[in-house]
Amino acid sequence: MKISSFVIMAFVLFTLFGFTTREKDMSQIVDKGLQTAMLHSQQMAMSLLEQKDQLPRTIGKNGTFVTSNSRAWTSGFFPGVLWYLYEVSGKDSLKMYAEEYTKRVKREQFTISNHDVGFMLYCSFGNGWRLTGNEEYKKVLLQGSKSLSTRFQSTVGCIRSWDRKNWQYAVIIDNMMNLELLLWASKNSSNTRFGEIARSHADVTMKYHFRPDYSCYHVVSYDTITGKPDVKGTYQGYADDSDWARGQGWALYGYTMMYRETKQKKYLDQAIHVAKFIMGHPQLPKDKIPYWDFDDPAIPNTPRDASAGALIASALIELSQYTESKFSKECLAVAETQIRTLSSPEYLAVPGTNCNFILKHSVGNKPKKKEVDVPLTYADYYYVEALLRYKKNILREEMDLKQK
């Protein structure tokens, strides 16, 4: 299908079905968000089929489509989007695309030079394994877990994020997201060390990464002899002591996941504290899509970060399932507002535009002037995940209650 006819089809769909956050029915918003994501992602998949090692990343400063090979930390997100859309639709074509783009990340199972193996493999092969039970996917995930484990140092008790000379032993809050791969591996092999490493990393991060108000630093560098922090700072935030929005989202998602996988209450308590910090922040806008850093003095004249909003929404939906009463409802209310906002024309791109990315207005690294106010592949991933989680957990639960 050519772009011109695709745009016409998209226009017809939008004309027929409309798209407005004024709709009160969340089921309509979720379904239309998923339909739109499907149109974007199918076109994206078709456009890259002949570029055998490429995966989508963002849009460059001159408006050009930017791709990467599997070495980029973002490489696993697009395959993950395709798996999620296959899960919700059952379309064989989406399964075929998911298999193709997952295959492009396969070599990262042997990567030991960074901590992003979890992002790369669990979003792609992890979702593929969950939906198909493909034993080859399991082998890749277990090998990837072995590779990731080589970056653990027992004195520090954490997986090292970067090998950069300006940090002695850098651990970033993003690294919480890679623990899910290890926890999966601990349950799908006889190697208990995977789980021990994940819990150690989460515990040390909980001890040293957080401030008294449960905001978190982006980077903590450790002394490799004493195992204690020697520097606390940032790489992507406004300042060392500022609240970089996506970092708070990584923390919320990471500890919610840790509770799901371990059922240890300390992780649930930590997730609740972080959620309260985010939801109660005076600089969180009414539409609940955060500015790229909560402490940027230029607020409100500074970019929003759709990737942080999507990430937080997905985490809050899950956290609402593990908590009760007023707090659970508050988590869900914020997530619903985020989904409504991200599903509005302000953030959700019309199919055939935006280089086939789903969302607009994300921020990668503003201090370095990289990927500012552009679509990002991981924003799309967590948006689709949030929609799917809402559909599977909240809407299905409401339907069951009605049937009773």
Salt bridges, closest charged atoms under 4 A:
GLU23 OE2 - LYS32 NZ 2.93
ASP31 OD1 - LYS391 NZ 2.73
GLU87 OE1 - ARG130 NH2 2.85
GLU87 OE2 - LYS392 NZ 2.85
GLU100 OE1 - LYS103 NZ 3.37
GLU100 OE2 - ARG104 NE 2.95
GLU108 OE2 - ARG71 NH1 2.86
GLU108 OE2 - ARG107 NE 3.50
ASP116 OD1 - HIS115 NE2 2.93
GLU136 OE2 - LYS139 NZ 3.24
ASP163 OD1 - ARG151 NH2 2.77
ASP163 OD1 - ARG160 NE 3.49
ASP174 OD1 - HIS218 NE2 3.37
GLU180 OE2 - ARG260 NH1 2.78
ASP203 OD1 - LYS266 NZ 3.13
ASP243 OD1 - ARG211 NH1 2.82
ASP243 OD2 - HIS281 NE2 3.69
GLU261 OE1 - LYS187 NZ 2.72
GLU261 OE2 - ARG260 NH1 2.93
ASP269 OD1 - LYS265 NZ 2.97
ASP287 OD1 - ARG304 NH1 2.76
ASP305 OD2 - ARG246 NH1 2.99
GLU318 OE2 - ARG260 NE 2.64
GLU318 OE1 - ARG389 NH2 3.32
GLU346 OE2 - HIS361 NE2 3.79
GLU371 OE2 - ARG57 NE 2.88
ASP373 OD1 - HIS361 ND1 2.67
GLU385 OE1 - ARG389 NH1 3.85
